[in-house]
């Protein structure tokens, strides 16, 4: 019995022993990997405000800011900027206001409006008009959402 106790204590002592070199991360000890530093989760910027900001920049500043974006995000922003650049100032302002109204919807409603817009864009003008006037749309979408649908249904897709 005393021999077993001695063996158990000796085993625990050996298992828990860490050499000073290993404890300090020097050669001879197992290195403990550190997790990569996490980037802070920044809330996604409102695309309407982001586009307005880019629109107001000089070409050089715009290019610098675009260069900082991840490739996929940069392509999206460049595509939206090109669409806006083709519009008159009044049309551009209207598009930005509509995009901001869309972004102000809660995410679930934004998805519902986005899906309905995709559906509307697949319809002929006559079918689109009938769909927008339907009881289904009136029942399932608020007046603000219906306004977005009416204004955006025939426009190039910015949303």
Steps between C-alpha positions, in 0.01 A plus 500: 500500500770756589681405179187572294457836668864583431463394133183709461663808653811451284287465185301814578817691572659391171187574297466847646867590473584765243859597445585869537608505133159370384317739729685791342440381144866415430639205306420169648143578600181476304391836364143596573336650190329832553172579333518754220402851607135569423392797299237705674152435369407831349140543401457506125484855376177616340563456125315822416727703727803311379413574136438866581837518671672344197312734265634804685863384488760608250595223254833447680338473843229273361766269357688489832183408688400238241848345525442441873184293444498122464474402129137386512382810687704724272333350190156563653581861585655569160196352324260716704712810442499440125120472502468819701746684275272435202204674670413868508557672836125492575472130414814426701355674805174307465688168473709576807188595701329177394808293584519664842130429564562139399799473734296643787263202485567224748693209342200269474289762322795596279521138384126488430518822295811377316326174407190683382714734287667201337157356429372832360800539271424164343148612402383692195404866560129410500549210743720717722234771517234242588722342765578837661127579517408158639348438841789263572756782476278739696451238772863386526692828464482825696436827316873583518589159360239536225652837408842337468349222286320746271807721455757224463313243295586652165842636587848349468571290804677705769353309792 
